[in-house]
């Protein structure tokens, strides 16, 4: 689906409570075939809201300044043992569903 979107994807960054579940992060990496950068702050929405508050108050000069607030804790690499089979199962599910994407 990433390729079908047509949007250039430079990286995948995960945030939120689900990032604490290592098998879930591994599944995303395996399913996409791309490394997943896990945010150091699980509560990304709260951090973003705090930054926007600072921006509105004039304490930040640009939305681009948010980059300095962002940091990752770890990178989860796709597993070669699972990435191939995952893509094949996805391809088969598309074929079974009659999707034109298959």
N, CA, C and O atoms as a Tinker XYZ file with bonds, in Angstrom:
   408  protein
     1  N      0.806000   -1.192000    0.000000    73     2
     2  CA     0.000000    0.000000    0.000000    64     1     3
     3  C      0.849000    1.255000    0.000000    63     2     4     5
     4  O      0.442000    2.278000   -0.550000    81     3
     5  N      2.009000    1.192000    0.603000    73     3     6
     6  CA     2.873000    2.367000    0.625000    64     5     7
     7  C      3.224000    2.768000   -0.803000    63     6     8     9
     8  O      3.138000    3.944000   -1.160000    81     7
     9  N      3.617000    1.801000   -1.615000    73     7    10
    10  CA     3.974000    2.098000   -2.990000    64     9    11
    11  C      2.768000    2.586000   -3.786000    63    10    12    13
    12  O      2.903000    3.469000   -4.634000    81    11
    13  N      1.595000    2.023000   -3.521000    73    11    14
    14  CA     0.388000    2.407000   -4.256000    64    13    15
    15  C     -0.053000    3.833000   -3.955000    63    14    16    17
    16  O     -0.752000    4.446000   -4.761000    81    15
    17  N      0.342000    4.361000   -2.818000    73    15    18
    18  CA    -0.077000    5.720000   -2.462000    64    17    19
    19  C      0.550000    6.752000   -3.383000    63    18    20    21
    20  O      0.011000    7.844000   -3.560000    81    19
    21  N      1.680000    6.409000   -3.963000    73    19    22
    22  CA     2.371000    7.342000   -4.833000    64    21    23
    23  C      3.153000    8.403000   -4.073000    63    22    24    25
    24  O      3.894000    9.176000   -4.680000    81    23
    25  N      2.999000    8.448000   -2.772000    73    23    26
    26  CA     3.711000    9.436000   -1.959000    64    25    27
    27  C      5.110000    8.916000   -1.634000    63    26    28    29
    28  O      5.279000    7.735000   -1.330000    81    27
    29  N      6.095000    9.781000   -1.697000    73    27    30
    30  CA     7.439000    9.333000   -1.314000    64    29    31
    31  C      7.489000    9.102000    0.197000    63    30    32    33
    32  O      7.111000    9.975000    0.978000    81    31
    33  N      7.949000    7.944000    0.593000    73    31    34
    34  CA     8.030000    7.614000    2.014000    64    33    35
    35  C      9.506000    7.491000    2.371000    63    34    36    37
    36  O     10.178000    6.532000    1.994000    81    35
    37  N      9.986000    8.473000    3.097000    73    35    38
    38  CA    11.392000    8.470000    3.479000    64    37    39
    39  C     11.640000    7.573000    4.686000    63    38    40    41
    40  O     12.696000    6.950000    4.803000    81    39
    41  N     10.645000    7.513000    5.592000    73    39    42
    42  CA    10.826000    6.708000    6.796000    64    41    43
    43  C      9.477000    6.437000    7.445000    63    42    44    45
    44  O      8.494000    7.133000    7.190000    81    43
    45  N      9.448000    5.410000    8.289000    73    43    46
    46  CA     8.258000    5.090000    9.076000    64    45    47
    47  C      8.618000    5.337000   10.535000    63    46    48    49
    48  O      9.581000    4.774000   11.056000    81    47
    49  N      7.831000    6.186000   11.184000    73    47    50
    50  CA     8.033000    6.472000   12.603000    64    49    51
    51  C      6.750000    6.097000   13.332000    63    50    52    53
    52  O      5.666000    6.552000   12.966000    81    51
    53  N      6.873000    5.276000   14.350000    73    51    54
    54  CA     5.711000    4.846000   15.135000    64    53    55
    55  C      5.710000    5.563000   16.480000    63    54    56    57
    56  O      6.752000    5.729000   17.116000    81    55
    57  N      4.515000    5.986000   16.900000    73    55    58
    58  CA     4.346000    6.623000   18.205000    64    57    59
    59  C      3.045000    6.116000   18.807000    63    58    60    61
    60  O      2.161000    5.645000   18.091000    81    59
    61  N      2.934000    6.213000   20.104000    73    59    62
    62  CA     1.708000    5.791000   20.773000    64    61    63
    63  C      1.953000    4.588000   21.657000    63    62    64    65
    64  O      3.047000    4.024000   21.687000    81    63
    65  N      0.918000    4.212000   22.369000    73    63    66
    66  CA     1.028000    3.115000   23.324000    64    65    67
    67  C      1.435000    1.793000   22.704000    63    66    68    69
    68  O      2.099000    0.981000   23.348000    81    67
    69  N      1.041000    1.571000   21.459000    73    67    70
    70  CA     1.379000    0.323000   20.783000    64    69    71
    71  C      2.865000    0.129000   20.569000    63    70    72    73
    72  O      3.320000   -0.990000   20.331000    81    71
    73  N      3.630000    1.215000   20.652000    73    71    74
    74  CA     5.075000    1.093000   20.450000    64    73    75
    75  C      5.740000    0.308000   21.568000    63    74    76    77
    76  O      6.876000   -0.144000   21.421000    81    75
    77  N      5.042000    0.145000   22.681000    73    75    78
    78  CA     5.595000   -0.638000   23.800000    64    77    79
    79  C      5.522000   -2.140000   23.529000    63    78    80    81
    80  O      6.130000   -2.940000   24.239000    81    79
    81  N      4.777000   -2.507000   22.501000    73    79    82
    82  CA     4.583000   -3.926000   22.183000    64    81    83
    83  C      5.525000   -4.298000   21.039000    63    82    84    85
    84  O      5.224000   -4.066000   19.868000    81    83
    85  N      6.665000   -4.876000   21.397000    73    83    86
    86  CA     7.704000   -5.184000   20.418000    64    85    87
    87  C      7.197000   -6.052000   19.264000    63    86    88    89
    88  O      7.532000   -5.764000   18.115000    81    87
    89  N      6.398000   -7.111000   19.516000    73    87    90
    90  CA     5.915000   -7.908000   18.381000    64    89    91
    91  C      5.086000   -7.081000   17.387000    63    90    92    93
    92  O      5.111000   -7.361000   16.188000    81    91
    93  N      4.360000   -6.079000   17.864000    73    91    94
    94  CA     3.572000   -5.225000   16.973000    64    93    95
    95  C      4.504000   -4.388000   16.096000    63    94    96    97
    96  O      4.258000   -4.247000   14.898000    81    95
    97  N      5.565000   -3.832000   16.674000    73    95    98
    98  CA     6.529000   -3.049000   15.899000    64    97    99
    99  C      7.227000   -3.940000   14.877000    63    98   100   101
   100  O      7.483000   -3.524000   13.748000    81    99
   101  N      7.532000   -5.174000   15.286000    73    99   102
   102  CA     8.174000   -6.110000   14.367000    64   101   103
   103  C      7.241000   -6.460000   13.218000    63   102   104   105
   104  O      7.676000   -6.566000   12.072000    81   103
   105  N      5.954000   -6.642000   13.524000    73   103   106
   106  CA     4.978000   -6.964000   12.477000    64   105   107
   107  C      4.870000   -5.837000   11.457000    63   106   108   109
   108  O      4.748000   -6.101000   10.261000    81   107
   109  N      4.912000   -4.590000   11.909000    73   107   110
   110  CA     4.854000   -3.454000   10.981000    64   109   111
   111  C      6.095000   -3.434000   10.100000    63   110   112   113
   112  O      5.994000   -3.230000    8.890000    81   111
   113  N      7.257000   -3.642000   10.691000    73   111   114
   114  CA     8.496000   -3.672000    9.912000    64   113   115
   115  C      8.462000   -4.802000    8.891000    63   114   116   117
   116  O      8.837000   -4.611000    7.734000    81   115
   117  N      8.015000   -5.975000    9.317000    73   115   118
   118  CA     7.962000   -7.123000    8.411000    64   117   119
   119  C      6.950000   -6.907000    7.292000    63   118   120   121
   120  O      7.222000   -7.231000    6.135000    81   119
   121  N      5.787000   -6.363000    7.632000    73   119   122
   122  CA     4.730000   -6.174000    6.633000    64   121   123
   123  C      5.102000   -5.117000    5.604000    63   122   124   125
   124  O      4.724000   -5.226000    4.437000    81   123
   125  N      5.839000   -4.099000    6.025000    73   123   126
   126  CA     6.215000   -3.032000    5.094000    64   125   127
   127  C      7.556000   -3.287000    4.427000    63   126   128   129
   128  O      7.868000   -2.699000    3.391000    81   127
   129  N      8.349000   -4.171000    5.032000    73   127   130
   130  CA     9.688000   -4.410000    4.506000    64   129   131
   131  C     10.615000   -3.229000    4.748000    63   130   132   133
   132  O     11.650000   -3.103000    4.094000    81   131
   133  N     10.244000   -2.366000    5.685000    73   131   134
   134  CA    11.026000   -1.164000    5.977000    64   133   135
   135  C     11.313000   -1.077000    7.473000    63   134   136   137
   136  O     10.538000   -1.575000    8.290000    81   135
   137  N     12.436000   -0.439000    7.828000    73   135   138
   138  CA    12.703000   -0.225000    9.248000    64   137   139
   139  C     11.636000    0.683000    9.859000    63   138   140   141
   140  O     11.110000    1.576000    9.193000    81   139
   141  N     11.329000    0.447000   11.116000    73   139   142
   142  CA    10.376000    1.281000   11.848000    64   141   143
   143  C     11.139000    1.973000   12.970000    63   142   144   145
   144  O     11.719000    1.325000   13.841000    81   143
   145  N     11.128000    3.300000   12.931000    73   143   146
   146  CA    11.741000    4.088000   13.993000    64   145   147
   147  C     10.687000    4.294000   15.076000    63   146   148   149
   148  O      9.599000    4.802000   14.803000    81   147
   149  N     11.010000    3.905000   16.288000    73   147   150
   150  CA    10.062000    3.999000   17.396000    64   149   151
   151  C     10.354000    5.277000   18.183000    63   150   152   153
   152  O     11.472000    5.499000   18.648000    81   151
   153  N      9.326000    6.105000   18.317000    73   151   154
   154  CA     9.454000    7.378000   19.021000    64   153   155
   155  C      9.863000    7.162000   20.471000    63   154   156   157
   156  O      9.404000    6.229000   21.129000    81   155
   157  N     10.730000    8.036000   20.954000    73   155   158
   158  CA    11.155000    7.971000   22.354000    64   157   159
   159  C      9.983000    8.285000   23.286000    63   158   160   161
   160  O      9.922000    7.777000   24.406000    81   159
   161  N      9.055000    9.125000   22.819000    73   159   162
   162  CA     7.888000    9.516000   23.612000    64   161   163
   163  C      6.671000    8.772000   23.081000    63   162   164   165
   164  O      6.262000    8.988000   21.940000    81   163
   165  N      6.093000    7.905000   23.892000    73   163   166
   166  CA     4.927000    7.136000   23.444000    64   165   167
   167  C      3.709000    8.030000   23.251000    63   166   168   169
   168  O      2.866000    7.753000   22.398000    81   167
   169  N      3.610000    9.087000   24.027000    73   167   170
   170  CA     2.448000    9.983000   23.968000    64   169   171
   171  C      2.697000   11.092000   22.951000    63   170   172   173
   172  O      2.766000   12.267000   23.310000    81   171
   173  N      2.829000   10.716000   21.689000    73   171   174
   174  CA     3.146000   11.665000   20.624000    64   173   175
   175  C      2.103000   12.751000   20.443000    63   174   176   177
   176  O      2.449000   13.896000   20.153000    81   175
   177  N      0.832000   12.412000   20.607000    73   175   178
   178  CA    -0.228000   13.411000   20.437000    64   177   179
   179  C     -0.113000   14.504000   21.498000    63   178   180   181
   180  O     -0.289000   15.684000   21.196000    81   179
   181  N      0.178000   14.119000   22.726000    73   179   182
   182  CA     0.325000   15.111000   23.800000    64   181   183
   183  C      1.543000   15.999000   23.554000    63   182   184   185
   184  O      1.493000   17.208000   23.776000    81   183
   185  N      2.621000   15.399000   23.100000    73   183   186
   186  CA     3.822000   16.175000   22.806000    64   185   187
   187  C      3.550000   17.157000   21.667000    63   186   188   189
   188  O      3.964000   18.315000   21.724000    81   187
   189  N      2.853000   16.686000   20.637000    73   187   190
   190  CA     2.503000   17.560000   19.519000    64   189   191
   191  C      1.603000   18.700000   19.946000    63   190   192   193
   192  O      1.772000   19.833000   19.494000    81   191
   193  N      0.644000   18.408000   20.818000    73   191   194
   194  CA    -0.258000   19.451000   21.319000    64   193   195
   195  C      0.519000   20.489000   22.129000    63   194   196   197
   196  O      0.257000   21.688000   22.024000    81   195
   197  N      1.467000   20.030000   22.930000    73   195   198
   198  CA     2.283000   20.959000   23.713000    64   197   199
   199  C      3.103000   21.853000   22.787000    63   198   200   201
   200  O      3.229000   23.056000   23.017000    81   199
   201  N      3.656000   21.251000   21.743000    73   199   202
   202  CA     4.428000   22.055000   20.793000    64   201   203
   203  C      3.542000   23.089000   20.108000    63   202   204   205
   204  O      3.931000   24.250000   19.984000    81   203
   205  N      2.357000   22.680000   19.662000    73   203   206
   206  CA     1.456000   23.626000   18.997000    64   205   207
   207  C      1.039000   24.754000   19.936000    63   206   208   209
   208  O      0.854000   25.890000   19.500000    81   207
   209  N      0.891000   24.449000   21.211000    73   207   210
   210  CA     0.603000   25.488000   22.199000    64   209   211
   211  C      1.738000   26.495000   22.283000    63   210   212   213
   212  O      1.504000   27.702000   22.346000    81   211
   213  N      2.956000   25.999000   22.284000    73   211   214
   214  CA     4.121000   26.891000   22.304000    64   213   215
   215  C      4.180000   27.733000   21.036000    63   214   216   217
   216  O      4.511000   28.918000   21.082000    81   215
   217  N      3.857000   27.115000   19.909000    73   215   218
   218  CA     3.857000   27.846000   18.640000    64   217   219
   219  C      2.813000   28.963000   18.675000    63   218   220   221
   220  O      3.085000   30.090000   18.260000    81   219
   221  N      1.623000   28.642000   19.172000    73   219   222
   222  CA     0.547000   29.638000   19.256000    64   221   223
   223  C      0.909000   30.772000   20.214000    63   222   224   225
   224  O      0.497000   31.914000   20.011000    81   223
   225  N      1.669000   30.460000   21.246000    73   223   226
   226  CA     2.062000   31.473000   22.228000    64   225   227
   227  C      3.274000   32.286000   21.774000    63   226   228   229
   228  O      3.711000   33.204000   22.469000    81   227
   229  N      3.811000   31.944000   20.604000    73   227   230
   230  CA     4.965000   32.676000   20.092000    64   229   231
   231  C      6.290000   32.208000   20.655000    63   230   232   233
   232  O      7.312000   32.863000   20.451000    81   231
   233  N      6.293000   31.086000   21.361000    73   231   234
   234  CA     7.530000   30.561000   21.934000    64   233   235
   235  C      8.331000   29.731000   20.938000    63   234   236   237
   236  O      9.502000   29.430000   21.173000    81   235
   237  N      7.707000   29.367000   19.843000    73   235   238
   238  CA     8.366000   28.674000   18.737000    64   237   239
   239  C      8.118000   29.514000   17.495000    63   238   240   241
   240  O      7.069000   30.145000   17.372000    81   239
   241  N      9.076000   29.528000   16.573000    73   239   242
   242  CA     8.932000   30.399000   15.407000    64   241   243
   243  C      8.336000   29.710000   14.193000    63   242   244   245
   244  O      7.823000   30.378000   13.295000    81   243
   245  N      8.396000   28.385000   14.151000    73   243   246
   246  CA     7.942000   27.679000   12.956000    64   245   247
   247  C      7.563000   26.244000   13.305000    63   246   248   249
   248  O      8.090000   25.658000   14.250000    81   247
   249  N      6.647000   25.696000   12.528000    73   247   250
   250  CA     6.282000   24.286000   12.719000    64   249   251
   251  C      7.499000   23.387000   12.485000    63   250   252   253
   252  O      7.579000   22.289000   13.037000    81   251
   253  N      8.440000   23.856000   11.669000    73   251   254
   254  CA     9.656000   23.079000   11.408000    64   253   255
   255  C     10.478000   22.883000   12.681000    63   254   256   257
   256  O     11.279000   21.953000   12.768000    81   255
   257  N     10.279000   23.760000   13.670000    73   255   258
   258  CA    11.001000   23.623000   14.938000    64   257   259
   259  C     10.612000   22.352000   15.688000    63   258   260   261
   260  O     11.331000   21.921000   16.589000    81   259
   261  N      9.501000   21.760000   15.329000    73   259   262
   262  CA     9.058000   20.533000   15.995000    64   261   263
   263  C     10.065000   19.404000   15.811000    63   262   264   265
   264  O     10.113000   18.477000   16.619000    81   263
   265  N     10.864000   19.478000   14.761000    73   263   266
   266  CA    11.842000   18.417000   14.498000    64   265   267
   267  C     12.801000   18.232000   15.666000    63   266   268   269
   268  O     13.237000   17.113000   15.934000    81   267
   269  N     13.129000   19.300000   16.354000    73   267   270
   270  CA    14.074000   19.148000   17.469000    64   269   271
   271  C     13.428000   18.478000   18.680000    63   270   272   273
   272  O     14.130000   18.028000   19.585000    81   271
   273  N     12.106000   18.410000   18.703000    73   271   274
   274  CA    11.390000   17.729000   19.784000    64   273   275
   275  C     11.301000   16.227000   19.520000    63   274   276   277
   276  O     11.059000   15.438000   20.434000    81   275
   277  N     11.494000   15.854000   18.290000    73   275   278
   278  CA    11.295000   14.452000   17.899000    64   277   279
   279  C     12.596000   13.670000   18.049000    63   278   280   281
   280  O     13.653000   14.107000   17.596000    81   279
   281  N     12.504000   12.536000   18.677000    73   279   282
   282  CA    13.656000   11.647000   18.765000    64   281   283
   283  C     13.146000   10.211000   18.822000    63   282   284   285
   284  O     12.024000    9.940000   19.251000    81   283
   285  N     13.994000    9.319000   18.383000    73   283   286
   286  CA    13.597000    7.913000   18.387000    64   285   287
   287  C     14.387000    7.156000   19.445000    63   286   288   289
   288  O     15.517000    7.500000   19.792000    81   287
   289  N     13.744000    6.120000   19.933000    73   287   290
   290  CA    14.315000    5.291000   20.984000    64   289   291
   291  C     15.070000    4.103000   20.401000    63   290   292   293
   292  O     16.129000    3.710000   20.891000    81   291
   293  N     14.494000    3.546000   19.341000    73   291   294
   294  CA    15.100000    2.367000   18.721000    64   293   295
   295  C     14.584000    2.233000   17.293000    63   294   296   297
   296  O     13.603000    2.866000   16.903000    81   295
   297  N     15.264000    1.401000   16.535000    73   295   298
   298  CA    14.849000    1.102000   15.163000    64   297   299
   299  C     14.621000   -0.396000   15.073000    63   298   300   301
   300  O     15.483000   -1.190000   15.450000    81   299
   301  N     13.453000   -0.777000   14.571000    73   299   302
   302  CA    13.113000   -2.191000   14.402000    64   301   303
   303  C     13.271000   -2.523000   12.923000    63   302   304   305
   304  O     12.567000   -1.976000   12.074000    81   303
   305  N     14.186000   -3.408000   12.629000    73   303   306
   306  CA    14.462000   -3.808000   11.243000    64   305   307
   307  C     13.532000   -4.946000   10.833000    63   306   308   309
   308  O     13.175000   -5.784000   11.661000    81   307
   309  N     13.134000   -4.980000    9.550000    73   307   310
   310  CA    12.311000   -6.105000    9.093000    64   309   311
   311  C     13.115000   -7.403000    9.143000    63   310   312   313
   312  O     14.318000   -7.413000    8.885000    81   311
   313  N     12.448000   -8.466000    9.471000    73   311   314
   314  CA    13.079000   -9.781000    9.530000    64   313   315
   315  C     13.004000  -10.434000    8.153000    63   314   316   317
   316  O     11.924000  -10.569000    7.580000    81   315
   317  N     14.146000  -10.833000    7.634000    73   315   318
   318  CA    14.174000  -11.493000    6.329000    64   317   319
   319  C     13.345000  -12.774000    6.347000    63   318   320   321
   320  O     12.793000  -13.177000    5.322000    81   319
   321  N     13.259000  -13.411000    7.511000    73   319   322
   322  CA    12.485000  -14.649000    7.624000    64   321   323
   323  C     10.991000  -14.423000    7.461000    63   322   324   325
   324  O     10.268000  -15.336000    7.062000    81   323
   325  N     10.515000  -13.211000    7.765000    73   323   326
   326  CA     9.077000  -12.939000    7.727000    64   325   327
   327  C      8.645000  -12.006000    6.608000    63   326   328   329
   328  O      7.508000  -12.099000    6.147000    81   327
   329  N      9.513000  -11.113000    6.158000    73   327   330
   330  CA     9.112000  -10.115000    5.157000    64   329   331
   331  C      8.627000  -10.771000    3.864000    63   330   332   333
   332  O      7.593000  -10.375000    3.325000    81   331
   333  N      9.351000  -11.755000    3.366000    73   331   334
   334  CA     8.950000  -12.441000    2.130000    64   333   335
   335  C      7.613000  -13.154000    2.264000    63   334   336   337
   336  O      6.711000  -12.923000    1.458000    81   335
   337  N      7.466000  -14.017000    3.266000    73   335   338
   338  CA     6.178000  -14.696000    3.443000    64   337   339
   339  C      5.017000  -13.732000    3.682000    63   338   340   341
   340  O      3.899000  -13.989000    3.235000    81   339
   341  N      5.269000  -12.632000    4.377000    73   339   342
   342  CA     4.210000  -11.652000    4.625000    64   341   343
   343  C      3.734000  -11.048000    3.315000    63   342   344   345
   344  O      2.529000  -10.913000    3.099000    81   343
   345  N      4.667000  -10.681000    2.431000    73   343   346
   346  CA     4.287000  -10.119000    1.124000    64   345   347
   347  C      3.513000  -11.140000    0.299000    63   346   348   349
   348  O      2.558000  -10.787000   -0.393000    81   347
   349  N      3.921000  -12.396000    0.371000    73   347   350
   350  CA     3.226000  -13.436000   -0.393000    64   349   351
   351  C      1.806000  -13.630000    0.125000    63   350   352   353
   352  O      0.874000  -13.763000   -0.669000    81   351
   353  N      1.628000  -13.649000    1.436000    73   351   354
   354  CA     0.271000  -13.785000    1.990000    64   353   355
   355  C     -0.599000  -12.590000    1.608000    63   354   356   357
   356  O     -1.787000  -12.751000    1.329000    81   355
   357  N     -0.024000  -11.413000    1.596000    73   355   358
   358  CA    -0.776000  -10.218000    1.192000    64   357   359
   359  C     -1.197000  -10.338000   -0.275000    63   358   360   361
   360  O     -2.342000  -10.045000   -0.621000    81   359
   361  N     -0.274000  -10.766000   -1.128000    73   359   362
   362  CA    -0.584000  -10.935000   -2.546000    64   361   363
   363  C     -1.707000  -11.945000   -2.737000    63   362   364   365
   364  O     -2.619000  -11.718000   -3.531000    81   363
   365  N     -1.645000  -13.069000   -2.007000    73   363   366
   366  CA    -2.699000  -14.087000   -2.118000    64   365   367
   367  C     -4.035000  -13.572000   -1.617000    63   366   368   369
   368  O     -5.073000  -13.875000   -2.206000    81   367
   369  N     -4.028000  -12.795000   -0.534000    73   367   370
   370  CA    -5.293000  -12.268000   -0.020000    64   369   371
   371  C     -5.916000  -11.301000   -1.016000    63   370   372   373
   372  O     -7.139000  -11.260000   -1.153000    81   371
   373  N     -5.099000  -10.526000   -1.710000    73   371   374
   374  CA    -5.631000   -9.632000   -2.747000    64   373   375
   375  C     -6.245000  -10.441000   -3.883000    63   374   376   377
   376  O     -7.315000  -10.102000   -4.388000    81   375
   377  N     -5.562000  -11.512000   -4.282000    73   375   378
   378  CA    -6.077000  -12.353000   -5.368000    64   377   379
   379  C     -7.400000  -13.002000   -4.968000    63   378   380   381
   380  O     -8.335000  -13.050000   -5.767000    81   379
   381  N     -7.480000  -13.499000   -3.744000    73   379   382
   382  CA    -8.706000  -14.143000   -3.281000    64   381   383
   383  C     -9.869000  -13.162000   -3.168000    63   382   384   385
   384  O    -11.027000  -13.533000   -3.361000    81   383
   385  N     -9.555000  -11.923000   -2.858000    73   383   386
   386  CA   -10.615000  -10.921000   -2.703000    64   385   387
   387  C    -11.078000  -10.358000   -4.043000    63   386   388   389
   388  O    -12.055000   -9.612000   -4.111000    81   387
   389  N    -10.368000  -10.722000   -5.103000    73   387   390
   390  CA   -10.730000  -10.204000   -6.421000    64   389   391
   391  C    -10.247000   -8.785000   -6.649000    63   390   392   393
   392  O    -10.694000   -8.112000   -7.577000    81   391
   393  N     -9.340000   -8.333000   -5.808000    73   391   394
   394  CA    -8.829000   -6.970000   -5.923000    64   393   395
   395  C     -8.037000   -6.797000   -7.209000    63   394   396   397
   396  O     -7.332000   -7.710000   -7.639000    81   395
   397  N     -8.153000   -5.653000   -7.806000    73   395   398
   398  CA    -7.385000   -5.338000   -9.011000    64   397   399
   399  C     -5.938000   -5.013000   -8.670000    63   398   400   401
   400  O     -5.115000   -4.827000   -9.567000    81   399
   401  N     -5.625000   -4.942000   -7.387000    73   399   402
   402  CA    -4.266000   -4.651000   -6.958000    64   401   403
   403  C     -3.379000   -5.886000   -6.992000    63   402   404   405
   404  O     -2.155000   -5.770000   -6.923000    81   403
   405  N     -3.984000   -7.074000   -7.100000    73   403   406
   406  CA    -3.234000   -8.332000   -7.002000    64   405   407
   407  C     -2.260000   -8.523000   -8.129000    63   406   408
   408  O     -1.561000   -9.535000   -8.176000    81   407
